[in-house]
């Protein structure tokens, strides 16, 4: 008797194929212009055509592939990718392109988060101010203990709340991009065992400036946070090259 996979099995297979293919494309293992077929993917990953087709549909929505009848599935150049998609960012961080991707994202943050901090100083509500302050307190405790996973959670809450507090829906929508930057540094061992106390102090300065409505101070402190992170990444890159 033939059995069909359950919904949970299909979802798991779909996620597995999506991550595997996305990672191979992001790493350059599957180069731009290379053509793959649905049948070939079914054989390679031991999945049904419907599972493989759904994975390709998602990759196509990200700009990583283009599917054409009689041609097949063509890997697209990086210029076509949706580089803001959190999954694309994650796959690139899993590849040898990691440091360059993080530096690129740091440059993006430099143009976004200082503005968000200034706007938050003008628009944040009391609840958001309390969340920012609590997140900083958690960063102090977890940084001192060297608990990087808990520190990452507090850091993520801080930056997500700051973007939300800006009151700008476009800035707030970039919270997942910033989250991938923060988690990428931690998960790939690019954070010091004990976070830099100066960086934590700068987060406290941002939270205080937002609470006091000082837009200029909030923007300046946030710019310093991003500069500190970028400097640490460049140092990591130099150490890898030496």
C-alpha positions as CSV (number, residue, x, y, z in Angstrom):
1,X,0.0,0.0,0.0
2,X,1.4,3.4,-1.0
3,X,1.5,6.0,1.7
4,X,1.6,9.8,1.3
5,X,3.7,12.0,3.6
6,X,1.9,13.9,6.3
7,X,1.7,17.7,6.2
8,X,4.4,17.9,8.9
9,X,6.6,15.6,6.9
10,X,6.1,17.6,3.7
11,X,6.8,20.9,5.6
12,X,10.0,19.4,7.0
13,X,11.1,18.2,3.6
14,X,10.3,21.5,2.0
15,X,12.3,23.4,4.6
16,X,15.2,21.0,4.2
17,X,15.3,21.3,0.5
18,X,14.9,25.1,0.7
19,X,17.8,25.5,3.1
20,X,20.0,23.1,1.2
21,X,19.5,24.7,-2.2
22,X,19.5,28.2,-0.8
23,X,22.8,27.5,1.0
24,X,24.4,26.0,-2.1
25,X,23.4,29.1,-4.2
26,X,24.5,31.6,-1.6
27,X,27.9,29.9,-1.2
28,X,28.5,29.8,-4.9
29,X,28.5,26.0,-5.1
30,X,25.6,26.4,-7.6
31,X,26.9,29.2,-9.8
32,X,25.0,31.9,-11.7
33,X,23.9,30.5,-15.0
34,X,23.9,26.9,-13.9
35,X,20.8,24.9,-14.7
36,X,19.2,22.3,-12.5
37,X,16.0,20.3,-13.1
38,X,13.1,19.4,-11.0
39,X,13.7,15.7,-11.5
40,X,17.3,16.1,-10.6
41,X,16.3,17.8,-7.3
42,X,13.8,15.1,-6.5
43,X,16.5,12.5,-6.9
44,X,19.2,14.4,-5.0
45,X,17.0,15.2,-2.0
46,X,14.7,12.1,-2.2
47,X,11.5,14.3,-2.2
48,X,8.4,14.5,-4.3
49,X,8.0,16.8,-7.2
50,X,5.5,18.9,-5.2
51,X,8.0,19.4,-2.4
52,X,10.8,20.3,-4.9
53,X,8.5,22.6,-6.9
54,X,7.4,24.5,-3.7
55,X,11.1,25.0,-2.7
56,X,11.8,26.4,-6.2
57,X,8.8,28.7,-6.0
58,X,10.1,30.2,-2.8
59,X,13.7,30.5,-4.2
60,X,12.2,32.2,-7.3
61,X,10.4,34.7,-5.1
62,X,13.8,35.6,-3.6
63,X,15.4,36.0,-7.0
64,X,17.8,33.2,-6.5
65,X,16.5,31.1,-9.4
66,X,14.4,31.6,-12.5
67,X,12.3,28.7,-13.8
68,X,11.6,28.6,-17.5
69,X,9.8,25.9,-19.5
70,X,12.1,23.9,-21.8
71,X,15.1,25.6,-20.1
72,X,14.9,24.4,-16.6
73,X,15.7,26.1,-13.3
74,X,18.5,28.7,-13.8
75,X,20.6,30.0,-10.9
76,X,20.5,33.8,-10.9
77,X,23.4,36.3,-10.4
78,X,23.6,38.0,-7.0
79,X,22.3,41.2,-8.5
80,X,18.9,39.6,-8.9
81,X,18.7,38.3,-5.3
82,X,16.4,39.9,-2.7
83,X,19.4,40.6,-0.4
84,X,17.0,41.9,2.4
85,X,15.3,38.5,2.8
86,X,16.4,37.2,6.2
87,X,16.8,33.7,4.8
88,X,19.2,34.9,2.1
89,X,21.1,36.8,4.7
90,X,21.3,33.7,6.9
91,X,22.5,31.5,4.0
92,X,25.2,34.1,3.1
93,X,26.3,34.2,6.7
94,X,26.7,30.4,6.6
95,X,29.0,30.7,3.7
96,X,32.6,31.9,3.1
97,X,31.0,35.3,2.3
98,X,30.2,35.8,6.0
99,X,32.5,38.7,7.0
100,X,31.8,40.7,3.8
101,X,28.1,40.2,4.3
102,X,28.3,41.4,7.9
103,X,30.3,44.4,6.9
104,X,27.8,45.2,4.2
105,X,24.9,44.9,6.6
106,X,26.8,47.1,9.1
107,X,26.9,49.8,6.5
108,X,23.2,49.4,6.0
109,X,22.6,49.7,9.7
110,X,24.7,52.9,9.8
111,X,22.1,54.5,7.5
112,X,19.1,53.1,9.3
113,X,19.5,52.8,13.1
114,X,20.8,56.2,14.0
115,X,17.8,57.7,12.2
116,X,15.5,55.3,14.0
117,X,17.1,56.2,17.3
118,X,16.5,59.9,16.7
119,X,12.9,59.3,15.7
120,X,12.4,57.0,18.7
121,X,13.5,59.9,21.0
122,X,10.6,61.9,19.6
123,X,8.0,59.2,19.4
124,X,8.7,56.3,21.8
125,X,5.9,55.6,24.3
126,X,6.6,54.8,28.0
127,X,6.2,51.1,27.5
128,X,8.8,51.1,24.8
129,X,11.2,53.1,27.0
130,X,10.8,50.5,29.7
131,X,11.5,47.7,27.3
132,X,14.7,49.4,26.1
133,X,15.9,50.0,29.7
134,X,15.1,46.4,30.7
135,X,16.9,45.0,27.6
136,X,20.0,47.0,28.6
137,X,19.8,45.6,32.2
138,X,19.6,42.1,30.8
139,X,22.6,42.8,28.5
140,X,24.7,43.9,31.5
141,X,23.8,40.8,33.5
142,X,24.3,38.3,30.6
143,X,27.4,40.1,29.3
144,X,29.0,39.8,32.8
145,X,28.1,36.1,33.0
146,X,29.3,35.4,29.4
147,X,25.9,34.0,28.5
148,X,26.0,34.9,24.8
149,X,22.7,33.3,23.8
150,X,20.8,35.3,26.5
151,X,22.8,38.4,25.7
152,X,21.8,38.0,22.0
153,X,18.1,37.8,23.0
154,X,18.3,41.0,25.0
155,X,20.3,42.7,22.3
156,X,17.7,41.7,19.7
157,X,14.8,42.9,21.9
158,X,16.6,46.3,22.2
159,X,17.1,46.8,18.5
160,X,13.7,45.5,17.5
161,X,12.1,47.8,20.0
162,X,14.1,50.8,18.9
163,X,13.1,50.3,15.3
164,X,9.5,49.9,16.3
165,X,9.7,53.0,18.5
166,X,10.8,55.1,15.5
167,X,7.1,55.0,14.5
168,X,8.2,54.5,10.9
169,X,6.8,51.4,9.3
170,X,9.6,51.1,6.8
171,X,12.3,51.2,9.4
172,X,10.4,48.8,11.7
173,X,10.1,46.3,8.8
174,X,13.9,46.0,8.8
175,X,13.9,44.4,12.3
176,X,14.6,40.9,10.9
177,X,17.5,42.2,8.9
178,X,19.1,43.6,12.0
179,X,18.3,40.5,13.9
180,X,20.2,38.4,11.4
181,X,23.2,40.6,11.8
182,X,23.2,40.2,15.6
183,X,22.6,36.5,15.5
184,X,25.1,35.9,12.8
185,X,27.9,37.3,14.8
186,X,27.0,35.2,17.8
187,X,26.3,31.9,16.1
188,X,29.5,32.1,14.0
189,X,31.8,32.8,16.9
190,X,32.4,36.4,15.9
191,X,31.5,37.8,19.3
192,X,34.0,38.1,22.2
193,X,33.3,35.6,25.0
194,X,32.3,38.6,27.1
195,X,30.7,41.4,25.2
196,X,32.4,44.8,25.2
197,X,31.3,46.8,28.3
198,X,31.7,50.0,26.2
199,X,29.1,48.7,23.7
200,X,26.7,47.9,26.5
201,X,27.2,51.4,28.0
202,X,26.4,52.9,24.6
203,X,23.1,50.9,24.5
204,X,22.3,52.5,27.9
205,X,23.1,55.9,26.5
206,X,20.6,55.3,23.6
207,X,17.9,54.1,26.0
208,X,18.4,57.1,28.3
209,X,18.4,59.6,25.4
210,X,15.2,58.1,24.0
211,X,13.6,58.3,27.4
212,X,14.7,61.9,27.8
213,X,13.6,62.8,24.2
214,X,17.1,63.8,23.2
215,X,17.2,62.9,19.5
216,X,20.7,64.1,18.9
217,X,22.2,62.1,21.7
218,X,20.3,59.0,20.7
219,X,21.5,59.3,17.1
220,X,25.1,59.8,18.2
221,X,25.2,56.9,20.6
222,X,23.6,54.6,18.1
223,X,26.1,55.6,15.5
224,X,28.9,54.7,18.0
225,X,27.3,51.3,18.6
226,X,27.4,50.5,14.9
227,X,31.0,51.8,14.5
228,X,32.1,49.6,17.4
229,X,30.5,46.5,15.9
230,X,32.0,47.3,12.5
231,X,35.5,47.7,14.0
232,X,35.2,44.4,15.7
233,X,34.2,42.7,12.5
234,X,37.2,44.3,10.6
235,X,39.5,43.1,13.4
236,X,38.0,39.6,13.0
237,X,38.5,39.7,9.3
238,X,42.2,40.8,9.7
239,X,42.8,38.0,12.2
240,X,41.3,35.4,9.7
241,X,43.6,36.7,6.9
242,X,46.8,36.7,9.1
